Amino acid sequence: MIKIVNANEISDDWFSGRTFGETNETVQSVIADVVKNGDSALRKYGEKFDVSAPAALLIPEEELKAAAERLKAEHPETYHAICYSHDLALKFALRQKDSFDDFEIELVPGMYTGQKTIPVERAGVYVPAGRFPLVSTVVMTVTPAEAAGVDEIILCTPPRVHPDDKAAAEKQGSGVPGKPFVGGKPYADEGIMAAAYICGVKKCYACGGSQAVAAMAYGTETVPAVDVIVGPGNKFVAAAKKQVYGQVGIDMVAGPTEVFIIADESANPAWVAADLLAQAEHDIVAQPVMATTSRSLAEKVSEEIEKQLETLETAATARQSIDNCGRIIIVDSIEQAADFANRKAPEHLELAMEEGAARDKVQSIVRNYGSLFIGHYAAEVFGDYAAGLNHTLPTSGAARYTGGLSVRVFLKTVTTLRAKAGSEGMKNSANAAGSLGDAEGLAAHARAARIRL
């Protein structure tokens, strides 16, 4: 059962980012191996960690198209939901891109400074396919790169046994964790392949784990090196992204999901419980939290959680998350709840409050969150799937200093300088630069400035 606690029982440690063990040595060795041995290292780790280790890694585009066509024929609602999600995400990302202006301005007479926004040439996307193959993550990672104008987008995702190889795999007793089918055709989760095709991906590689991150960062004989790597993954993927940062750009190092709900007495206990469980089912260490001034609401939400768990297919995972990481905090005021949210800096922040002055005040106070969901009808799961927002968001307190994945990750803002000969601005900058070069003892700097006088 979720713990109901008073605000004064929450320790300072609770507000700190959470860590779940180091994987640095393992990941370092994998990265070094991929850098040295390329595709052969990828195949080795495929045989060690995956259910399939295909002879080739690149999934033919015809396979992606076929997966999309099967999805449309067999599960039209899912197919159209992916298309709808992609359409909204693209509209939002294109509007984000429009907010980055190119300009040139004459700061002083004869000195023109400017900025240009340029997309990276090649982006790498990682899409996990463990217990829950994240079809929606294809949309959320590929679409902002598409909107940015990236020349080439590649996608890596863990391999699956190809339908043509299933009979042989069954005969061998392979194609399962610990005993992969080796040497077959490259293939991946059908939903992920279908979503990749819908979103316009041309190159999809059947390669997962930290080895896929290493391949995208440094390149192999088959997998091209990229400029930016985005997408979620397990702790090994997260550690690999952290280690290759600098060689490539990354979106962020993400941890287990979390939601913080500020609720007043107008909140529907069943809705709030459903939102808490929606995060809890992700992971046994997901962190579902609610803050309210109403003990009556807290108790009703707790009862609703127990009721809904009885019929939830993912109850085994959600139960552990609720019992071990979940909290309902009884605060002295809604303002205190907002203060707690700012200190926690949650991935998702919900305001389960009726429209009005109180909600407006809380909305003006909160500032640390990945995405903010305002009001009873702005369900956090809309943001996960189909509201235009990106669901790849900062966790473990990272929302203090960064937002989520957006078109910005795939864009470089570069600057330009143009100077007019003999202008007042050029002369003043030359004199100032010469003086500063002297002050720093950099004589060549000073000379390069004054030589233009």
N, C-alpha and C positions, 0 to 999 in steps of 0.2 A: 504493500500500500504506500502511496506517496506520502512523504513526510510533510506535516503542517507545522511550521515553526514561526516563532515571533521574530521580528526584525532584529532585536538585540541578541538573538542566538546565532546570527550569521557572522562568522569570523572573517577577518581580513583575507585569510588564505582563500576563501571561497571565490573571491573576486579575481584571483590570479589565473593566468592561462594554464591550461592543463596539458601535461605531457604523459606519454604512454610508452616509455622505454626507448632506448637508443638502438638504432640499427645501422650506425655509421660504418662499422667495420665490414659488415656483410655487403652493404651497398657500395662502399669504396672498391671492394674487390671485384664486384660485378662490373662497375663502370670501367675499371682498369682493363678487365678482360675484354670487354666490348671494344674499347679503344684500340687494343692491340690485335684482336683476332676477328673483329667484325662479325660477319654473318655466322661463322662457325660457332662463336660464343653465343649468339642468339639461339641457334639450334640447340646447343648444349643446355642452356637454361630452360628452353622449351621442353626438352626431354625430362628435366628435373622437376619443373614446377607446374606444367600445364597438362591438359587432357589430350592435347595434340601437338605434335612437332612436325609441321608440314615441310616438304622438300623445298618449297619456295615460300616467300613471305607475302608478296604482293597479291592481293585478291583481285582477280580480273574485274574490270568495271561491269562486265556482263552479269557477273554474280550479284553485284550490288543492285543492278536494275531488276534482275529476276526476283530478288528478295522483296523489293518494293512492289513489284507487280503481284507477287503472292500475297503480301500483306493487304494490298488494296482489294484483292478478290476474296480473301478468307476472313479478313478483319477490317472491313471498310471504316468502322468507327475509329479504330486506332490510327489507320492511315490518314484519315481526314483530320484527326486531332493533332498529329505530327505536322501536317501542312498548315493548320491554323496556328499552332504554336510558332512555327517558323516564320509565318507571315507577320505575326505581331512582333516577334523578336527582331525581325529585319527592319520593320518600321521604326521601332524604338532605337535600334542601333544606328540607323541612318540619321535620325534626328540628333543623336549624340554626336555623330561625326560633324554635323552642321554647326555644332557649337564651337568647334575649333577653327577659328578664322585664320586665313593667311592675310598678312598685312605688311605694309612698309610705311614707316613714319619718319619724317624729318625732325629729329629731336632738337637739333640746333642747326643753324644755317649750313648747308652743305654736307651734313652727316645723316645718312639714311639707314635706319635699322629696321629689320623686319623679322618675321617668322614664317616658316612653311611647315605644314603638317604632311608627312610622307608615310605611307604604309610600309611595313616590313615586307621583304620579298617573299619569304616562305615561313609559314606557321605550322607548328606541330600540335596536334590535339591528342590527348590521351583519354580514352573512355573505358572505365572499368567494366568488367562483366563477371562479377563474383556471384554472390547469392541473388543480387538484384541487378541484372544487366540494365544500365541506365540509358535507355533510349532517349530520354529527354535531355541528357547531358550532351548528346550529339548536337542537338539544336542549340543549346546554350553556349557551346564552345565554338562551333563552326560559324554560326550566324554573325557574331560581331566581327570575325575575321573577314567574312564575305563583305560586310558593310564597309569595313575599313578600306577594301580594295586590295587585299593581299593577293599577290600573283598566284601563289600555289599553297594549297592547304592539304596537309597529309594527316592521316588519322591512324593511330595504333590502338589495337584492342586485343585482348587475349584470344588465342585461337580456339576453334571448335573443330570437331571431326566433320569432314565434308560428307554430305549425304551419300555420295558415291563410294565412300570408304567405310560406311557404317557396318556393312555386312562383314567386311574383313576385320574390322575392329572387334566386333562381337565374337567372331570366330577365335580371335587371339585373346579375348578377355581384356582388351585394352580400351583406350579412349575414356579412361576414368582417372581421377586424381591418384597420383602415385604410379600409374601405369599408362602413359600416353600412347596414342597411336602415332607411330613414327613414319614419316616419308609420304604422307598423303597429300591431297590438294589443300591449298590454303583456304581457310573458311573462318567465319566468326559468328557471333550471335546474330540470328536472322533479323531481329528487330533493330539492332545497331547498324547492320548493313543497309537495311531499308531506309532508316533515318539518314544515314550518310548519303545515300543516293538522292533522297528528297532535298537535302541541303546542298547538293551540288559537289560533294567530295568525289574526286577522280582517283585518288590514290589512298587505298585502305590496306593496312598491313596487319597480318595475323601475328601479332607480337605484343606481349604484355609485360607487366611488372617493371622493376627498376631497369631491366635490360632494354626495354623499349624507350625509356627516357634517355638512357645513355646513347642509344642508336640515333635518336632524333637530335641529341645535342652535338654529337661528334661525327655522325654519318658512318655508314658501312658500305659494302659493295652494293647493297640493295636499297637501304633506307637512306634518303638524302638528309644531310644536316640542315637544320632549320635555324631561324633567328629567334623565335619565341616558342616556348612550350606552355600549354595551358591544359587544365583539366584535373579532376580529382583522382584519388586512388587510395590504396591502403598505406600503411606506415612506411613501407619500403619505397613505394612510388613517391610519397611526400619527401622522404629523406633523399632520394635521388634527385628530385627537382631542386632541393635546397643545395645539393652539392654541385650541380652543373650550372647553377646561377653564376653569371659572369661570363661563362662560355656562351650562354644564351640568356635571354630574358625569360622570366616566368610570370605567371599571374600572381600566385601566392602559394604558401605552404599551408594546406588546409588540414584541419583535424576533424574530430567527430562533430556531427551537427548539433545545433542548440537552438532553442526558442525561449524567449522571455515574453510573457504576456502580462500586461498591466490591465487589470479588469476592475470595473466598478459594479455596483449592484444591478446595473442594467444588463450585464452579460448573461448569456444563456449558458447554464452549466454544461449542457450536453455538447454545445459547440466548442466551448473552451476545452473540455475533456478530449474531444475529437482532435483538436489542434495539437494538444500535448502528446497524444498517442501517435499522431502523424509523424512527429519527430522521433518519438521513442522507438518506433519500429525499425528505424534505420540501423541502430547499433546498440549493443548492450551498454555502451558508455555515452550514448547520446544524452543530452542534458535538457529535459523539459522543465521549465520554471514558470510559476505564476506569482504575481504580487498583487495583493488586494487589501483594502481596509476592512473587508467584510468576512468575518469568520463563518457566517452562515453560508456565503458563496463558496468559501474554501471547502467546507464540509460537503456541500452539494456536488462540487466538482470532483472531489475525492470519490464520492459514491458513484458518480457517473463513469469515472475511469474504471472502477471495478466492474461495473455493469457492462461497459463496452468491451473490456478485456475478455469477457466470457465468450464472445462471438467473433473475436478478432483472429484471423488466420495467422498473423505474425505475433501472437500473444507471448510466445516464449521469449522472443527478443525484447519486445516492448515491456514485459513484466520486469525484467532485470534492469532496464533503463529507468523505469518509473521508481522501482524500489530503491535502487542504489544511487541514482543521480538526480532524480526528480525532487522538486521542492515546491511547496506552496508557502509563500512568505506573507505573514500578516503584518502589514506596515501601519504606521501611525497616520500617514496621509498619502494621498496620491503623489504629492511632490516628493515624498521620501521614496516611493516606488520609482519615480523618474530618476532620482539620484542613484538608486541601486542599479538601474538599467545602464546609466552612464558609466558607473564603475565596472560593471560586468562586461559592457561592450559586446552584446550578443550578436550572433549571426543574423537571427531574425528577431525583430521586436514588433509585437502586436499591441495595439491599443484597443482592447475589447471594451469600448466605452461608447455611450450615446453621444451623438453630435451635440456640441454646445461649448460653453465657456471653459468647463473643466477639461474637456478633451483638447481644446485649442491650447490651453495653458501647458498641458503635458507635452503636446506636440512641439511647443516652442522651447521646452526645456531639454528634451532628449536630443542627443547629438552623436552618440557612439553606437552605431548599429550597421549591419550590412545592408539590410532593407527594412523599411518601416511599413507596417500594414495598419491602415487607419480605419477604425470602425468595425462593426460586427460583420459586415458583408465582405470585407477585404481579407478573405482567407489566405493564410500563408501558403497553402498548397496551390493557390492560383499563381503565385509567384514562382513556385516550383515548376509549373507546367505550361501555363498558357495565359500570361497577362502582359507579355512584352518584356518584363523585367528579367534579368539574368539570375539564375539560381546558384551560380558559383560565387560564394560569398566568404568573407573573412570569418574565421572562428578563433576560439581561445584568446579572445581579447584583442585580436589584430584589427578589429573595427575602430580601435582608438586612432589608428594612423592610416588606414586604407579603406577603400570601398571594394566592391566586388569586381568580377570580370566584366569588362566593357570594351567597347570599340577602342578606348584609349590604350589598352594593352598592346594593340597591333599598330599603333601610330607612333611616329617619332616627331616631336616638335623641335625643329632645328631653326637656327637663327642666321640672319644674313646682315652684312654690312656693306654699304656703298658710300664712297666719299668723293666729293667734288673737288677738283684741283683748285688750290688757292683759296678755298672757302674759309670763312671764319671758324666753322666747326672743326674742319680738318686741322687747322693751325693750333687751335686750343687743345685738341686731343693729342697732337704731336708733342706740344710743350708739356702737357700733364703726364703723358706716358714717359717722356724723357726724364722728368723729375722723379717719377716713381721707380723707373729703372735704376737711376742713381741711388735712390734710397735703399733699394734692395741689393745693390752691388751687382746688378746684371747689366754690364756695360754694353753688350750687344743689343739688348732690348732698347736701351736708351739711344744707341746709334741708329737702329732701324726706325725709330720714331723721328729723330731729328733730321735724318737724311732727306726726308720728304719736305723739309722746310726750305 
